[in-house]
Each structure stands twice: as C-alpha cells, then as structure tokens.
Amino acid sequence: MSRAFVKESEGQEELPELRVSEHRNLVTPTGLARIEANIERLQAVLSGARTEEDKAAVARAQRDLRYWTVRQASAEVVPLPGAVEVVRFGSRVVLEDRSGQQICYQIVGEDESDPTAGRISYVSPIARRLIGAAVGDAVEMADGEAEILEIS
C-alpha cells in the first residue's frame, strides 16, 4: 500500500485529554501566574518540537496547552486574605497535633496544590474541614485532632 493512504498518526498512540475538574477554578494571584508561565513554557516546547519535527512531543505540548488554556480562561482569581478570623481560600493555617507537632497549610486552587510544600486544594478533605474554622478550633485530621494556632 502506498504511504499516501496511511494515516499520519498510525504508529503513534493517541494521547488522552487531561481531565478538567468539575469544580470552580479558584486560583490565588500566584496560581494564575503559574498557569501563565506554564502556557509560555509549553508554547516554547511546542515551537521546539515543531522545529525538530518530533510528532510525539508536538502532540503532548498541544494537549497540555489545551488544558492550561482552558484553565486560564476559567480561572477565578481570589485575592489573598488580609487579617481574617476564620480560614478561607488563600489562608495560611498553622495547626498543632496531639503530639505537639506543628503543621502548616495554605489553601489554594487545584492546579496550585502541592501537599509536600504545604499547599492543599480547597476541595481536599482537609481544606474542607479547615474552611470556616477559627483560631482555637479543633479540627479532625487523619491521625486525630489538631488545634488551629494561627490564620494568616
């Protein structure tokens, strides 16, 4: 069979689209900047992949750009809270568990979350327990209760 009758995508696996969350796309100002930086980076990656004629890299970059463009268009920037009495989106919360260990979380958007860095998504179970709580409140965590020491 002639190559003229073979699909150009044959031999390449179709990339699944990245799943866009059904939740509101709340972001901090830093989160929006990260989305914009991802788009800029991916545009450069796409350009380089096209130059190198790397079809797989082009497909990945295009797929990722579609995701981040949708996320940018749907982003709802929530200004960081000033002095607050209760935990809300953007708040930084310091907790102390039963053993006296302090834990710090910032409640951010889904794309900004990085639990290892203390940034948790506002739709996560921990954030849902924290939102609306005040200093001195006890919050049920996976390994027992923790008391809120500080909100900023």
Number of C-alpha atoms within 10 A of each C-alpha: 5 5 7 7 7 9 8 10 10 8 7 10 9 11 10 8 11 11 7 11 10 6 10 12 18 23 30 21 14 14 21 21 13 16 19 16 13 16 20 13 14 20 16 13 17 22 15 14 18 14 10 11 11 12 15 15 17 20 18 19 21 16 16 18 19 15 16 21 15 12 20 19 9 13 18 16 15 16 12 17 15 10 9 11 13 17 25 24 22 25 22 19 24 18 22 18 18 11 8 10 9 14 15 16 23 25 28 29 27 20 18 19 18 14 11 8 10 16 20 23 25 24 15 15 12 17 21 15 16 25 16 12 17 20 16 12 15 19 19 14 14 9 8 11 15 23 21 23 17 18 23 17
